[in-house]
């Protein structure tokens, strides 16, 4: 692995992500869609209701875009290399997941399990019924936090682990809030992480100002 590619991977984010891919893949192969969904949605509490409702916002553009623009306050990120990279890391995963959503148009849990006992749903949660696969919030969260982990200086790269945990919380919240199935968030996390890593590596190779100190 050359030095440039090494800078395009944060091991503290990638290592737990690879564990998640393996464990999540095993769960998908061994458990049914209903078991995975109700195993998360069916275990709830008042605290989790509030926490999951707000943590899911980390996968929305209303949080992601202002935060990435705010980083340009710092001189290190006040250049076209960062701006274009951040832009592409949002636009490309967005179009991938939107294309898959409207091509496949998979039903959401609220449609598939309508009327079934055991579903936990609160009136203040958005009612979503179609275009389930993949989860847009999960794509956004994994793209966002993967990019942040790559932007960290070497001495702070351990915070990539925290960013991975936050991204995983967003994925979990989408199932908890009855918005998605496990496979929706599983494949969305792969789309977000892989696309962002490739875009970052591609852009880093083509700009000298991106990591200029």
Backbone as JSON, one array per atom type, in Angstrom:
{
  "sequence": "XXXXXXXXXXXXXXXXXXXXXXXXXXXXXXXXXXXXXXXXXXXXXXXXXXXXXXXXXXXXXXXXXXXXXXXXXXXXXXXXXXXXXXXXXXXXXXXXXXXXXXXXXXXXXXXXXXXXXXXXXXXXXXXXXXXXXXXXXXXXXXXXXXXXXXXXXXXXXXXXXXXXXXXXXXXXXXXXXXXXXXXXXXXXXXXXXXXXXXXXXXXXXXXXXXXXX",
  "N": [[0.85, -1.2, 0.0], [0.7, 2.11, -0.98], [1.88, 5.36, 0.2], [0.07, 7.4, -0.35], [-2.38, 6.09, -0.78], [-2.64, 4.97, 1.71], [-3.19, 7.19, 3.29], [-5.74, 7.56, 2.5], [-7.34, 5.89, 3.87], [-8.78, 5.32, 6.97], [-7.91, 3.43, 9.52], [-9.15, 3.11, 11.97], [-11.76, 3.59, 11.48], [-12.31, 1.9, 9.3], [-11.63, -0.74, 10.14], [-13.56, -1.55, 12.24], [-15.75, -1.26, 10.59], [-15.39, -3.28, 8.64], [-15.67, -5.51, 10.29], [-18.34, -5.18, 10.96], [-19.49, -5.53, 8.41], [-18.95, -8.25, 7.98], [-20.2, -9.54, 10.21], [-22.81, -8.53, 9.92], [-23.44, -9.59, 7.4], [-23.49, -12.33, 8.0], [-25.68, -12.4, 9.75], [-27.72, -11.67, 7.97], [-27.76, -13.89, 6.32], [-28.53, -15.93, 7.99], [-30.77, -15.28, 9.53], [-34.24, -14.37, 9.35], [-35.95, -11.74, 7.51], [-38.03, -10.61, 9.01], [-37.36, -11.42, 11.61], [-34.95, -10.05, 12.09], [-35.85, -7.41, 11.84], [-37.93, -7.09, 13.85], [-36.44, -7.82, 16.01], [-34.97, -5.6, 16.58], [-36.74, -3.34, 16.39], [-38.67, -4.2, 18.17], [-37.62, -4.04, 20.69], [-37.75, -1.66, 22.87], [-37.79, 1.59, 24.51], [-38.67, 4.46, 26.49], [-36.55, 6.3, 26.6], [-34.99, 5.4, 24.41], [-36.8, 5.89, 22.34], [-36.78, 8.69, 22.15], [-34.02, 9.22, 21.84], [-33.31, 7.8, 19.46], [-34.93, 9.07, 17.63], [-33.73, 11.57, 17.37], [-31.01, 11.0, 16.84], [-31.09, 9.97, 14.32], [-31.06, 12.12, 12.66], [-28.47, 12.7, 11.99], [-28.03, 11.56, 9.59], [-29.13, 13.14, 7.7], [-29.39, 15.7, 5.17], [-29.73, 18.26, 6.16], [-28.17, 18.42, 8.41], [-25.67, 17.41, 7.65], [-24.66, 18.89, 5.36], [-24.49, 21.71, 6.25], [-22.55, 21.32, 8.31], [-20.26, 20.36, 6.94], [-19.75, 22.56, 5.34], [-19.21, 24.4, 7.31], [-16.7, 23.56, 8.17], [-14.99, 24.82, 6.47], [-14.29, 27.13, 7.64], [-11.9, 26.72, 8.86], [-8.51, 27.04, 7.92], [-7.18, 24.9, 6.71], [-9.12, 23.54, 5.31], [-10.02, 25.36, 3.53], [-10.15, 25.4, 0.59], [-10.32, 24.48, -2.93], [-9.99, 21.79, -3.37], [-10.88, 20.42, -1.03], [-13.57, 21.33, -1.0], [-14.71, 20.36, -3.43], [-14.3, 17.63, -3.09], [-15.84, 17.08, -0.76], [-18.31, 17.77, -1.82], [-18.67, 15.86, -3.9], [-18.62, 13.54, -2.38], [-21.05, 13.62, -1.21], [-22.94, 13.96, -3.29], [-22.59, 11.82, -5.21], [-22.98, 9.29, -3.72], [-25.63, 9.88, -2.99], [-27.06, 9.94, -5.46], [-26.67, 7.31, -6.23], [-28.06, 5.82, -4.24], [-30.62, 6.92, -4.54], [-31.24, 6.21, -7.16], [-31.33, 3.39, -6.93], [-33.43, 3.18, -5.08], [-35.74, 4.09, -6.49], [-35.74, 2.46, -8.67], [-35.98, -0.18, -7.67], [-38.01, 0.09, -5.72], [-38.87, -0.98, -3.17], [-41.09, -2.24, -0.63], [-41.71, -0.67, 2.56], [-41.29, -1.4, 6.13], [-43.68, -0.53, 7.38], [-45.53, -0.98, 5.44], [-45.27, -3.69, 4.67], [-45.63, -5.07, 7.08], [-48.06, -4.23, 8.01], [-50.6, -3.9, 10.36], [-49.71, -6.05, 11.83], [-49.12, -7.49, 15.04], [-46.93, -6.21, 17.61], [-45.28, -4.35, 16.36], [-43.5, -1.42, 16.95], [-44.4, 1.85, 16.99], [-44.57, 5.37, 16.88], [-46.77, 8.23, 16.84], [-45.5, 10.66, 16.16], [-43.4, 9.99, 14.55], [-42.16, 9.88, 11.19], [-44.33, 8.65, 8.64], [-43.6, 6.19, 6.49], [-43.79, 4.36, 3.48], [-42.92, 3.26, 1.05], [-40.19, 2.66, -1.36], [-37.92, 1.51, 0.02], [-35.35, 0.28, -0.09], [-32.05, 1.27, -0.91], [-31.3, 2.43, 2.47], [-31.49, 5.84, 2.69], [-30.73, 7.65, 4.72], [-28.84, 6.12, 6.06], [-26.86, 5.72, 4.11], [-26.11, 8.41, 3.8], [-25.15, 8.98, 6.42], [-22.97, 7.16, 6.77], [-21.36, 7.95, 4.64], [-20.83, 10.61, 5.38], [-19.6, 10.39, 8.01], [-17.5, 8.69, 7.42], [-16.03, 10.3, 5.66], [-15.35, 12.39, 7.45], [-13.68, 10.95, 9.16], [-11.55, 10.49, 7.47], [-10.59, 13.03, 7.08], [-9.33, 13.68, 9.39], [-6.39, 14.64, 11.21], [-3.33, 12.77, 11.64], [-2.77, 12.31, 14.39], [-5.25, 12.4, 15.53], [-6.74, 10.39, 14.49], [-7.83, 8.21, 15.76], [-10.34, 8.91, 16.54], [-11.89, 8.1, 14.5], [-13.11, 5.73, 15.16], [-15.15, 6.53, 16.91], [-16.68, 7.97, 15.07], [-17.5, 5.89, 13.41], [-19.17, 4.45, 15.17], [-21.19, 6.34, 15.59], [-22.27, 6.49, 13.0], [-23.24, 3.89, 12.8], [-25.19, 3.95, 14.76], [-27.05, 5.61, 13.52], [-27.85, 3.94, 11.42], [-29.02, 1.86, 12.94], [-31.09, 3.3, 14.1], [-32.82, 3.71, 11.96], [-34.09, 1.28, 11.56], [-35.23, 0.93, 14.05], [-37.06, 3.06, 14.08], [-38.98, 2.15, 12.38], [-38.56, 2.62, 9.69], [-36.94, 1.22, 7.92], [-35.61, -1.99, 6.78], [-33.26, -4.5, 7.97], [-31.5, -5.31, 5.89], [-31.65, -3.1, 4.24], [-30.25, -1.05, 5.59], [-27.82, -2.27, 5.93], [-26.66, -2.74, 3.32], [-26.7, -0.11, 2.51], [-24.82, 1.06, 4.2], [-22.49, 0.01, 3.16], [-22.5, 1.09, 0.57], [-22.26, 3.84, 1.19], [-19.77, 3.98, 2.61], [-17.81, 2.74, 0.91], [-18.05, 4.17, -1.52], [-17.41, 6.79, -0.67], [-14.77, 6.46, 0.27], [-13.44, 5.73, -2.11], [-13.89, 8.0, -3.69], [-12.59, 9.96, -2.19], [-9.92, 9.01, -2.28], [-9.48, 9.17, -5.02], [-9.75, 11.96, -5.48], [-7.76, 12.96, -3.81], [-5.49, 12.19, -5.08], [-5.44, 13.87, -7.19], [-5.2, 16.51, -6.47], [-3.18, 19.02, -5.03], [-3.62, 20.69, -2.99], [-5.37, 19.7, -1.17], [-4.73, 18.39, 1.36], [-3.1, 20.33, 2.34], [-1.17, 22.03, 4.73]],
  "CA": [[0.0, 0.0, 0.0], [1.54, 3.31, -1.03], [1.56, 6.34, 1.24], [-1.11, 8.17, -0.7], [-3.54, 5.28, -0.51], [-2.72, 4.8, 3.15], [-3.85, 8.37, 3.83], [-7.13, 7.52, 2.08], [-8.03, 4.9, 4.71], [-8.61, 5.47, 8.41], [-8.07, 2.08, 10.03], [-10.04, 3.11, 13.12], [-13.12, 3.52, 10.91], [-12.42, 0.78, 8.38], [-11.56, -2.03, 10.84], [-14.88, -1.92, 12.76], [-16.67, -1.37, 9.46], [-15.23, -4.61, 8.06], [-16.29, -6.44, 11.23], [-19.78, -4.98, 10.77], [-19.86, -6.16, 7.14], [-18.92, -9.71, 8.17], [-21.25, -9.94, 11.16], [-24.1, -8.22, 9.3], [-23.67, -10.57, 6.34], [-23.88, -13.6, 8.64], [-27.05, -12.23, 10.25], [-28.62, -11.68, 6.82], [-27.83, -15.25, 5.77], [-29.03, -16.91, 8.96], [-32.02, -14.85, 10.15], [-35.24, -13.85, 8.41], [-36.16, -10.29, 7.5], [-38.9, -10.26, 10.14], [-36.63, -11.61, 12.88], [-34.0, -8.95, 12.23], [-36.57, -6.16, 12.05], [-38.59, -7.05, 15.16], [-35.41, -7.94, 17.03], [-34.54, -4.23, 16.9], [-37.91, -2.49, 16.61], [-39.46, -4.71, 19.27], [-36.97, -3.75, 21.98], [-37.85, -0.2, 22.93], [-37.96, 2.28, 25.78], [-38.93, 5.89, 26.29], [-35.28, 6.94, 26.28], [-34.62, 5.03, 23.04], [-37.71, 6.59, 21.44], [-36.29, 10.07, 21.98], [-32.64, 9.2, 21.35], [-33.28, 7.36, 18.07], [-35.59, 10.09, 16.81], [-32.8, 12.66, 17.12], [-29.75, 10.54, 16.27], [-31.28, 9.7, 12.89], [-30.82, 13.37, 11.92], [-27.09, 12.73, 11.5], [-28.01, 11.06, 8.23], [-29.9, 14.06, 6.86], [-28.65, 16.79, 4.55], [-29.85, 19.46, 6.99], [-27.06, 18.39, 9.37], [-24.41, 17.09, 6.97], [-24.17, 19.97, 4.49], [-23.97, 22.86, 7.03], [-21.34, 20.97, 9.04], [-19.14, 20.3, 6.0], [-19.46, 23.95, 4.95], [-18.61, 25.05, 8.48], [-15.28, 23.2, 8.25], [-14.21, 25.74, 5.65], [-13.8, 28.19, 8.53], [-10.51, 26.38, 9.13], [-7.69, 27.27, 6.74], [-6.83, 23.62, 6.08], [-10.2, 23.11, 4.43], [-10.47, 26.49, 2.73], [-9.58, 25.23, -0.75], [-11.22, 23.82, -3.86], [-9.85, 20.34, -3.23], [-11.82, 19.97, 0.0], [-14.95, 21.64, -1.38], [-15.16, 19.43, -4.47], [-14.34, 16.29, -2.5], [-17.02, 17.01, 0.1], [-19.48, 17.81, -2.7], [-18.8, 14.57, -4.58], [-18.91, 12.5, -1.38], [-22.47, 13.7, -0.91], [-23.77, 13.84, -4.48], [-22.51, 10.5, -5.85], [-23.77, 8.3, -2.95], [-27.04, 10.25, -3.04], [-27.65, 9.49, -6.71], [-26.66, 5.84, -6.23], [-29.17, 5.3, -3.44], [-31.89, 7.34, -5.11], [-31.48, 5.38, -8.33], [-31.75, 2.07, -6.47], [-34.73, 3.3, -4.43], [-36.85, 4.23, -7.43], [-35.71, 1.32, -9.58], [-36.49, -1.36, -6.98], [-39.25, 0.49, -5.06], [-39.2, -2.01, -2.19], [-41.99, -1.75, 0.43], [-41.15, -0.44, 3.89], [-41.93, -2.22, 7.18], [-45.05, -0.08, 7.65], [-46.38, -1.56, 4.4], [-45.18, -5.15, 4.69], [-46.12, -5.62, 8.35], [-49.22, -3.45, 8.44], [-51.58, -4.63, 11.15], [-49.11, -7.13, 12.62], [-48.84, -7.09, 16.43], [-45.52, -6.16, 17.99], [-44.55, -3.23, 15.76], [-43.46, -0.23, 17.8], [-44.45, 3.05, 16.16], [-45.16, 6.52, 17.55], [-47.4, 9.14, 15.88], [-44.62, 11.75, 15.72], [-42.43, 9.49, 13.59], [-42.65, 9.95, 9.8], [-44.92, 7.44, 8.09], [-42.99, 5.88, 5.21], [-44.39, 3.11, 3.02], [-42.32, 2.73, -0.18], [-38.79, 3.01, -1.65], [-37.2, 1.16, 1.24], [-33.96, -0.14, -0.3], [-31.39, 1.22, 0.4], [-31.62, 3.52, 3.39], [-30.81, 7.09, 2.36], [-30.1, 8.18, 5.92], [-27.64, 5.33, 6.37], [-25.86, 6.1, 3.1], [-25.63, 9.74, 4.16], [-24.39, 8.94, 7.66], [-21.69, 6.49, 6.57], [-20.55, 8.82, 3.78], [-20.45, 11.76, 6.19], [-18.65, 10.06, 9.07], [-16.29, 8.15, 6.78], [-15.28, 11.46, 5.19], [-14.77, 13.06, 8.62], [-12.56, 10.14, 9.66], [-10.43, 10.66, 6.54], [-10.09, 14.4, 7.2], [-8.61, 13.84, 10.66], [-4.93, 14.54, 11.26], [-2.86, 11.45, 12.09], [-2.85, 12.17, 15.85], [-6.65, 12.33, 15.95], [-7.44, 9.39, 13.67], [-8.54, 7.25, 16.61], [-11.74, 9.32, 16.6], [-12.61, 7.39, 13.45], [-13.93, 4.72, 15.82], [-16.34, 7.23, 17.36], [-17.48, 8.28, 13.88], [-18.15, 4.65, 12.96], [-20.25, 4.15, 16.1], [-22.29, 7.27, 15.31], [-22.89, 6.05, 11.75], [-23.98, 2.67, 13.09], [-26.38, 4.37, 15.51], [-28.02, 6.1, 12.53], [-28.39, 2.75, 10.76], [-29.89, 1.2, 13.91], [-32.27, 4.14, 14.3], [-33.74, 3.59, 10.83], [-34.89, 0.09, 11.82], [-35.99, 1.22, 15.27], [-38.14, 3.99, 13.75], [-39.83, 1.45, 11.41], [-38.35, 3.19, 8.35], [-36.19, 0.32, 7.05], [-35.23, -3.33, 7.2], [-31.83, -4.66, 8.22], [-30.74, -5.33, 4.63], [-31.63, -1.73, 3.71], [-29.17, -0.27, 6.21], [-26.56, -3.01, 5.73], [-26.08, -2.42, 2.01], [-26.52, 1.34, 2.47], [-23.54, 1.38, 4.86], [-21.43, -0.35, 2.21], [-22.52, 2.11, -0.49], [-21.74, 5.1, 1.72], [-18.35, 3.89, 2.98], [-16.96, 2.41, -0.24], [-18.05, 5.28, -2.48], [-16.67, 7.92, -0.1], [-13.35, 6.12, 0.3], [-12.92, 5.78, -3.48], [-13.91, 9.4, -4.13], [-11.52, 10.65, -1.46], [-8.64, 8.57, -2.84], [-9.39, 9.73, -6.38], [-9.54, 13.4, -5.41], [-6.48, 13.25, -3.17], [-4.45, 11.94, -6.08], [-5.51, 14.89, -8.24], [-5.06, 17.87, -5.96], [-2.06, 19.2, -4.11], [-4.02, 21.58, -1.91], [-6.37, 19.08, -0.31], [-4.23, 18.21, 2.71], [-2.08, 21.33, 2.6], [-1.23, 22.57, 6.08]],
  "C": [[0.89, 1.25, 0.0], [1.06, 4.33, -0.02], [0.28, 7.1, 0.94], [-2.38, 7.39, -0.41], [-3.73, 5.09, 0.98], [-3.43, 5.98, 3.79], [-5.33, 8.38, 3.49], [-7.93, 6.46, 2.83], [-7.73, 5.21, 6.16], [-8.92, 4.12, 9.04], [-9.03, 2.02, 11.2], [-11.51, 3.15, 12.7], [-13.3, 2.25, 10.11], [-12.45, -0.57, 9.11], [-12.92, -2.42, 11.44], [-15.93, -2.04, 11.65], [-16.59, -2.75, 8.82], [-15.82, -5.69, 8.97], [-17.81, -6.39, 11.09], [-20.25, -5.66, 9.48], [-19.92, -7.68, 7.29], [-20.06, -10.17, 9.06], [-22.64, -9.69, 10.56], [-24.44, -9.2, 8.19], [-24.11, -11.92, 6.9], [-25.32, -13.53, 9.14], [-28.06, -12.29, 9.1], [-28.82, -13.09, 6.28], [-28.51, -16.23, 6.71], [-30.38, -16.55, 9.58], [-32.97, -14.26, 9.11], [-35.34, -12.33, 8.52], [-36.99, -9.85, 8.71], [-38.17, -10.38, 11.46], [-35.67, -10.46, 13.12], [-34.72, -7.64, 12.51], [-37.15, -6.08, 13.46], [-37.6, -7.24, 16.3], [-34.88, -6.59, 17.47], [-35.74, -3.36, 17.26], [-38.7, -2.93, 17.84], [-38.85, -4.51, 20.64], [-36.86, -2.23, 22.12], [-38.01, 0.3, 24.35], [-38.24, 3.74, 25.49], [-37.65, 6.63, 25.92], [-34.88, 6.66, 24.83], [-35.52, 5.72, 22.02], [-37.2, 7.99, 21.12], [-34.91, 10.07, 21.33], [-32.59, 8.84, 19.87], [-33.92, 8.39, 17.13], [-34.62, 11.21, 16.44], [-31.49, 12.2, 16.49], [-29.88, 10.29, 14.78], [-31.03, 10.94, 12.04], [-29.39, 13.47, 11.4], [-26.97, 12.14, 10.1], [-28.74, 11.96, 7.26], [-29.03, 15.22, 6.37], [-28.67, 18.06, 5.39], [-28.75, 19.55, 8.04], [-25.73, 18.29, 8.63], [-23.85, 18.29, 6.2], [-23.69, 21.18, 5.29], [-22.68, 22.54, 7.77], [-20.13, 20.95, 8.12], [-18.76, 21.69, 5.49], [-18.78, 24.69, 6.09], [-17.11, 24.75, 8.58], [-14.4, 24.14, 7.44], [-13.8, 26.99, 6.42], [-12.32, 27.98, 8.81], [-9.69, 26.44, 7.84], [-7.38, 25.99, 5.98], [-7.88, 23.19, 5.05], [-10.71, 24.23, 3.52], [-9.8, 26.43, 1.35], [-10.55, 24.43, -1.61], [-11.14, 22.3, -3.74], [-10.83, 19.78, -2.22], [-13.26, 20.17, -0.45], [-15.49, 20.63, -2.39], [-15.26, 18.01, -3.93], [-15.57, 16.12, -1.64], [-18.3, 16.99, -0.74], [-19.72, 16.45, -3.35], [-19.17, 13.45, -3.6], [-20.35, 12.56, -0.89], [-23.33, 13.41, -2.14], [-23.78, 12.43, -5.06], [-23.24, 9.42, -5.05], [-25.26, 8.59, -2.97], [-27.7, 9.73, -4.31], [-27.67, 7.97, -6.82], [-27.87, 5.31, -5.46], [-30.52, 5.72, -3.98], [-32.25, 6.52, -6.34], [-31.97, 3.99, -7.95], [-33.14, 2.11, -5.84], [-35.87, 3.26, -5.46], [-36.86, 3.13, -8.49], [-36.35, 0.1, -8.94], [-37.83, -1.12, -6.31], [-39.75, -0.59, -4.08], [-40.12, -1.44, -1.1], [-41.26, -1.61, 1.77], [-41.85, -1.32, 4.92], [-43.38, -1.83, 7.46], [-46.03, -0.61, 6.62], [-46.43, -3.08, 4.54], [-45.8, -5.76, 5.95], [-47.32, -4.85, 8.89], [-50.22, -4.34, 9.19], [-51.0, -5.75, 11.99], [-48.85, -6.65, 14.04], [-47.34, -7.06, 16.69], [-44.73, -5.03, 17.38], [-44.65, -2.01, 16.66], [-43.39, 1.0, 16.91], [-45.15, 4.16, 16.93], [-45.7, 7.52, 16.52], [-46.47, 10.23, 15.35], [-43.53, 11.29, 14.75], [-42.99, 9.56, 12.18], [-43.21, 8.61, 9.33], [-44.4, 7.22, 6.68], [-43.43, 4.49, 4.77], [-43.7, 2.48, 1.8], [-40.87, 3.18, -0.31], [-37.89, 2.74, -0.45], [-35.7, 0.92, 1.03], [-33.25, 0.78, -1.29], [-31.79, 2.41, 1.26], [-30.81, 4.77, 3.06], [-30.1, 7.71, 3.55], [-28.81, 7.45, 6.25], [-26.53, 5.6, 5.38], [-25.25, 7.45, 3.48], [-24.75, 9.73, 5.39], [-23.02, 8.29, 7.47], [-20.79, 7.28, 5.63], [-19.98, 9.98, 4.59], [-19.37, 11.42, 7.21], [-17.39, 9.4, 8.53], [-15.41, 9.3, 6.29], [-14.62, 12.19, 6.36], [-13.57, 12.27, 9.15], [-11.33, 10.29, 8.78], [-9.81, 12.05, 6.64], [-9.26, 14.62, 8.46], [-7.1, 13.8, 10.47], [-4.54, 13.21, 11.9], [-3.04, 11.28, 13.6], [-4.28, 12.06, 16.37], [-7.42, 11.21, 15.25], [-8.19, 8.36, 14.5], [-10.02, 7.62, 16.75], [-12.56, 8.74, 15.46], [-13.51, 6.31, 14.03], [-15.24, 5.33, 16.32], [-17.26, 7.53, 16.18], [-18.19, 7.03, 13.35], [-19.35, 4.32, 13.86], [-21.45, 5.06, 15.86], [-23.02, 6.88, 14.03], [-23.75, 4.81, 11.98], [-25.25, 2.97, 13.89], [-27.46, 4.86, 14.55], [-28.67, 4.91, 11.83], [-29.39, 2.03, 11.67], [-31.21, 1.98, 14.07], [-33.29, 3.98, 13.18], [-34.63, 2.35, 10.97], [-35.79, 0.33, 13.03], [-37.22, 2.08, 14.97], [-39.09, 3.45, 12.68], [-39.67, 1.98, 9.98], [-37.71, 2.19, 7.39], [-36.03, -1.06, 7.66], [-33.72, -3.39, 7.39], [-31.03, -4.62, 6.93], [-30.66, -3.95, 3.99], [-30.45, -0.94, 4.26], [-27.82, -0.95, 6.01], [-25.91, -2.62, 4.4], [-25.88, -0.91, 1.85], [-25.2, 1.74, 3.11], [-22.36, 1.07, 3.94], [-21.35, 0.68, 1.1], [-21.87, 3.39, 0.0], [-20.25, 5.05, 1.98], [-17.45, 3.67, 1.77], [-16.9, 3.58, -1.22], [-17.26, 6.47, -1.96], [-15.18, 7.66, -0.09], [-12.74, 6.23, -1.09], [-12.86, 7.22, -4.0], [-12.77, 10.17, -3.48], [-10.15, 10.29, -2.04], [-8.42, 9.15, -4.22], [-9.06, 11.22, -6.34], [-8.19, 13.74, -4.8], [-5.34, 13.09, -4.16], [-4.37, 13.08, -7.09], [-5.46, 16.32, -7.72], [-3.91, 17.95, -4.96], [-2.45, 20.03, -2.9], [-4.93, 20.92, -0.89], [-5.9, 18.94, 1.13], [-3.12, 19.21, 3.06], [-2.26, 21.91, 4.0], [-0.8, 24.04, 6.08]]
}
